[in-house]
Amino acid sequence: MTQPQIKSVQCLSPVGLHNMVYKEWGDPKNPKVLVCVHGVTRVSDDFDNLAAALCDEYRVVCPDIVGRGRSDWLRDPMHYVISQYLSDMVTLLARLDVETVDWVGTSMGGLIAIPFAAMPGNPIRKLVLNDVGPALDMTSLVTIADYIGHDLRWPTYDDAETYVRAISVPFGPHTDDEWQRLAKSVLRQLEDGQWTRHYDLRLAKPFRHAYFDDVIGSESTLWQQYDAITCPTLLLRGAQSGLLMAKTAQDMAQRGPRARVVELEGVGHAPTLMHEDQIAIVKDFLLD
């Protein structure tokens, strides 16, 4: 597999500076850029297969959103919100020095993209939303909020990997090697030898606040933003997704950018984009 470069960019929050690390694949001088943004507890490594498949066509850039993976943690966890992530992405695009980008956003990565793509003069040329939309199932959000805040620790790596596999069953069938990669990228070892998840557990508090304090208002705003998007949009939905309902996907196909909807059987939330059939769907849309 083609090896990426690991780079970083300095970003600003209301309480100071932080570094956001990103993986860059392909020719750094290629003006054709694809940005891939991961889900709430995931990392840039999730896109390794997709990036390797597209790096001959694109300069592929995959950040670890602040608080995850190789990136810094924020001093004030209440800034783990979409507006901060979007600000960081604008800083990253300025570093890349490009006029336009294509964007693949899985779950949270799509929620960052929706308000961005709605802004006048935004740089997004084509948009892929991976199992996410303006309306999300509340029961699933509650489950995610409970999951991400637990300070779970395991005595061995094998125990930690077993947990990641169990909690990630909705990703659909994967080989043992793929499961190992999916687990290894989101685990880290502590000084005492135990293993834990590779993100700032404090992001659970603003997550609950953002999604639960004004559910109706938040959904209304997201629909307004979605309706303002004009770029070609592809919506991937796991056919068994508990987060993105089929009715929402149907509505997204009929309003705003009128997304092209592709449902993936045997998958819940969210398609990992590791498999050739899923990669081909994204590649065909982006290169069409």
C-alpha positions as CSV (number, residue, x, y, z in Angstrom):
1,M,0.0,0.0,0.0
2,T,1.2,3.5,-0.8
3,Q,2.5,5.2,2.3
4,P,1.2,8.6,3.3
5,Q,3.0,11.6,4.8
6,I,2.1,12.6,8.4
7,K,1.8,16.4,8.7
8,S,0.2,18.9,11.1
9,V,-1.3,22.3,11.0
10,Q,-1.7,24.8,13.9
11,C,-5.3,25.8,14.6
12,L,-7.0,28.2,17.0
13,S,-9.7,27.7,19.6
14,P,-11.1,30.4,22.0
15,V,-8.7,29.2,24.7
16,G,-5.5,28.8,22.7
17,L,-3.6,27.0,19.9
18,H,-3.7,23.3,19.1
19,N,-2.2,21.0,16.4
20,M,-4.3,19.0,14.0
21,V,-2.4,16.1,12.5
22,Y,-3.4,14.8,9.0
23,K,-2.3,12.1,6.6
24,E,-1.5,13.2,3.1
25,W,-1.5,10.7,0.2
26,G,-0.4,11.3,-3.4
27,D,1.3,14.2,-5.1
28,P,1.5,17.2,-2.8
29,K,1.4,19.5,-5.8
30,N,-1.8,18.0,-7.2
31,P,-4.4,20.7,-7.3
32,K,-7.2,18.1,-7.2
33,V,-7.7,17.5,-3.5
34,L,-10.0,15.0,-1.7
35,V,-10.6,15.6,2.0
36,C,-11.8,12.6,4.1
37,V,-13.2,13.3,7.6
38,H,-14.0,10.5,10.1
39,G,-16.7,9.8,12.7
40,V,-16.9,11.0,16.3
41,T,-14.6,8.4,17.9
42,R,-12.7,7.3,14.8
43,V,-9.5,8.5,13.1
44,S,-7.9,9.3,9.8
45,D,-6.6,5.7,9.4
46,D,-10.2,4.7,8.6
47,F,-9.6,6.0,5.1
48,D,-6.4,4.2,4.3
49,N,-8.0,1.9,1.7
50,L,-10.0,4.7,0.0
51,A,-7.0,7.0,0.0
52,A,-4.7,4.4,-1.5
53,A,-7.3,3.7,-4.2
54,L,-7.7,7.4,-5.1
55,C,-4.2,8.9,-4.6
56,D,-3.2,8.6,-8.2
57,E,-6.1,10.9,-9.1
58,Y,-6.1,13.1,-6.0
59,R,-4.0,14.6,-3.3
60,V,-5.9,12.8,-0.5
61,V,-5.9,14.5,2.9
62,C,-7.3,12.8,6.0
63,P,-7.2,14.7,9.3
64,D,-7.5,13.4,12.9
65,I,-10.1,15.9,14.2
66,V,-8.9,17.6,17.4
67,G,-9.2,15.4,20.4
68,R,-8.7,12.2,18.4
69,G,-5.8,10.1,17.3
70,R,-2.5,11.9,16.7
71,S,-4.0,15.4,17.2
72,D,-3.9,17.5,20.3
73,W,-6.6,17.6,22.9
74,L,-8.4,20.9,23.6
75,R,-7.8,22.7,26.9
76,D,-11.5,23.4,27.2
77,P,-13.6,20.3,26.2
78,M,-16.7,22.4,25.6
79,H,-15.1,23.5,22.3
80,Y,-15.4,19.9,20.9
81,V,-18.2,21.1,18.7
82,I,-19.0,21.3,15.0
83,S,-18.1,25.0,14.7
84,Q,-14.6,24.4,16.1
85,Y,-14.1,21.4,13.8
86,L,-15.2,23.5,10.9
87,S,-12.8,26.3,11.8
88,D,-10.0,23.8,12.0
89,M,-10.9,22.5,8.5
90,V,-10.9,26.0,7.0
91,T,-7.4,26.4,8.5
92,L,-6.3,23.1,7.0
93,L,-7.6,24.1,3.6
94,A,-5.7,27.3,3.8
95,R,-2.5,25.3,4.5
96,L,-3.2,23.1,1.5
97,D,-3.6,26.3,-0.7
98,V,-6.3,24.9,-3.0
99,E,-9.3,26.6,-4.6
100,T,-11.7,23.6,-4.4
101,V,-11.9,20.2,-2.7
102,D,-14.0,17.1,-2.9
103,W,-15.2,15.9,0.5
104,V,-16.0,12.5,2.0
105,G,-17.5,12.7,5.5
106,T,-18.4,9.7,7.6
107,S,-21.0,10.5,10.3
108,M,-19.5,13.5,12.2
109,G,-17.3,14.2,9.2
110,G,-20.6,14.7,7.2
111,L,-22.0,16.9,9.9
112,I,-19.0,19.2,9.6
113,A,-19.5,19.3,5.8
114,I,-23.2,20.2,5.7
115,P,-22.8,23.7,7.1
116,F,-19.6,24.2,5.2
117,A,-21.1,23.2,1.9
118,A,-24.1,25.5,2.6
119,M,-22.0,28.6,2.9
120,P,-21.8,31.0,-0.1
121,G,-18.4,30.8,-1.8
122,N,-17.5,27.5,-0.1
123,P,-14.8,25.4,-1.8
124,I,-16.6,22.0,-1.9
125,R,-17.0,20.7,-5.4
126,K,-18.4,17.3,-4.7
127,L,-19.7,15.9,-1.4
128,V,-20.1,12.4,-0.1
129,L,-22.1,12.0,3.1
130,N,-21.5,8.6,4.6
131,D,-24.6,7.5,6.7
132,V,-25.4,10.9,8.0
133,G,-28.0,13.6,7.4
134,P,-29.9,16.6,8.9
135,A,-32.2,14.3,11.0
136,L,-30.7,11.5,13.1
137,D,-32.4,8.9,15.3
138,M,-32.5,10.1,18.9
139,T,-32.2,6.6,20.4
140,S,-29.0,6.0,18.5
141,L,-27.6,9.4,19.5
142,V,-28.2,8.5,23.2
143,T,-26.4,5.2,22.8
144,I,-23.4,7.0,21.2
145,A,-23.3,9.6,23.9
146,D,-23.3,7.0,26.6
147,Y,-20.6,5.0,24.8
148,I,-18.1,7.7,24.1
149,G,-18.0,9.0,27.7
150,H,-17.2,5.8,29.5
151,D,-13.6,5.5,30.8
152,L,-13.1,1.9,29.7
153,R,-9.7,0.2,30.2
154,W,-8.5,-3.3,29.4
155,P,-5.5,-5.2,30.8
156,T,-4.4,-6.5,27.4
157,Y,-4.6,-5.4,23.8
158,D,-6.6,-8.5,22.9
159,D,-9.3,-7.6,25.4
160,A,-9.5,-4.1,24.0
161,E,-9.6,-5.4,20.4
162,T,-12.4,-7.8,21.3
163,Y,-14.4,-4.8,22.7
164,V,-13.9,-2.7,19.6
165,R,-15.0,-5.6,17.4
166,A,-18.2,-6.1,19.5
167,I,-19.1,-2.4,19.5
168,S,-18.4,-2.1,15.8
169,V,-20.6,-5.0,14.6
170,P,-22.9,-2.5,12.6
171,F,-19.9,-1.9,10.3
172,G,-20.8,-5.1,8.7
173,P,-18.6,-8.2,7.9
174,H,-14.9,-7.7,7.8
175,T,-11.9,-10.0,7.8
176,D,-9.7,-10.6,10.9
177,D,-7.0,-8.4,9.4
178,E,-9.6,-5.6,8.8
179,W,-10.9,-5.8,12.3
180,Q,-7.4,-5.6,13.7
181,R,-6.8,-2.5,11.7
182,L,-10.1,-1.0,12.8
183,A,-9.3,-1.7,16.4
184,K,-5.6,-0.8,16.4
185,S,-6.2,2.7,15.0
186,V,-8.5,3.7,17.9
187,L,-6.6,2.2,20.9
188,R,-3.7,3.4,22.9
189,Q,-1.6,2.0,25.7
190,L,-1.4,3.9,29.0
191,E,1.7,4.2,31.2
192,D,0.4,1.5,33.5
193,G,0.2,-1.0,30.6
194,Q,-3.6,-0.9,30.3
195,W,-5.3,-0.1,27.0
196,T,-7.9,2.5,26.4
197,R,-9.6,4.3,23.5
198,H,-7.6,6.9,21.5
199,Y,-9.6,10.1,22.1
200,D,-10.4,12.6,24.7
201,L,-13.3,11.2,26.8
202,R,-14.3,14.7,27.7
203,L,-15.8,15.3,24.3
204,A,-18.9,13.4,25.5
205,K,-20.2,16.4,27.4
206,P,-20.4,18.8,24.5
207,F,-21.7,16.0,22.3
208,R,-24.7,15.5,24.6
209,H,-25.2,19.3,24.9
210,A,-25.1,19.8,21.1
211,Y,-27.5,17.1,20.2
212,F,-30.0,17.0,23.1
213,D,-30.5,20.5,24.5
214,D,-32.3,21.8,21.4
215,V,-33.1,18.8,19.2
216,I,-35.9,20.4,17.1
217,G,-33.9,23.6,16.6
218,S,-30.7,21.7,15.7
219,E,-32.6,19.6,13.1
220,S,-34.3,22.6,11.6
221,T,-31.0,24.4,11.2
222,L,-29.4,21.3,9.6
223,W,-32.2,21.0,7.1
224,Q,-31.9,24.6,6.2
225,Q,-28.2,24.1,5.7
226,Y,-28.7,21.0,3.7
227,D,-31.3,22.7,1.5
228,A,-28.7,25.4,0.7
229,I,-26.1,22.9,-0.7
230,T,-25.8,23.1,-4.5
231,C,-22.8,20.8,-5.2
232,P,-23.4,17.2,-6.5
233,T,-24.0,15.0,-3.4
234,L,-23.8,11.3,-2.9
235,L,-25.4,9.8,0.2
236,L,-24.3,6.4,1.4
237,R,-26.6,4.6,3.8
238,G,-26.1,1.4,5.6
239,A,-29.4,-0.5,4.9
240,Q,-29.5,-1.5,8.6
241,S,-28.4,1.9,9.9
242,G,-29.9,2.9,13.2
243,L,-28.7,6.5,13.0
244,L,-29.8,7.6,9.5
245,M,-33.4,6.5,8.9
246,A,-34.6,5.4,5.4
247,K,-37.2,8.2,5.4
248,T,-34.5,10.8,6.0
249,A,-32.5,9.4,3.1
250,Q,-35.5,9.6,0.9
251,D,-36.1,13.2,1.9
252,M,-32.5,14.0,1.1
253,A,-32.9,12.7,-2.4
254,Q,-35.9,15.0,-3.0
255,R,-34.7,18.3,-1.6
256,G,-31.6,20.5,-1.4
257,P,-28.9,19.0,-3.6
258,R,-31.1,16.0,-4.3
259,A,-28.5,13.5,-3.2
260,R,-27.9,10.4,-5.1
261,V,-28.7,7.7,-2.5
262,V,-27.0,4.3,-2.4
263,E,-28.0,1.8,0.2
264,L,-25.5,-0.9,1.3
265,E,-27.0,-4.2,2.4
266,G,-25.6,-6.0,5.4
267,V,-24.2,-2.7,6.9
268,G,-25.5,-0.5,9.7
269,H,-23.8,2.7,10.9
270,A,-21.5,3.3,9.2
271,P,-19.9,1.8,6.0
272,T,-16.2,1.7,6.6
273,L,-15.3,2.3,2.9
274,M,-12.6,-0.4,3.3
275,H,-14.1,-2.8,0.7
276,E,-13.7,-2.6,-3.1
277,D,-17.4,-2.4,-3.8
278,Q,-17.9,0.6,-1.4
279,I,-14.7,2.3,-2.7
280,A,-15.9,1.8,-6.3
281,I,-19.2,3.6,-5.5
282,V,-17.4,6.6,-4.1
283,K,-14.7,6.6,-6.8
284,D,-17.3,6.5,-9.7
285,F,-19.2,9.4,-8.2
286,L,-16.1,11.6,-7.6
287,L,-14.5,10.9,-11.0
288,D,-17.7,11.0,-13.1
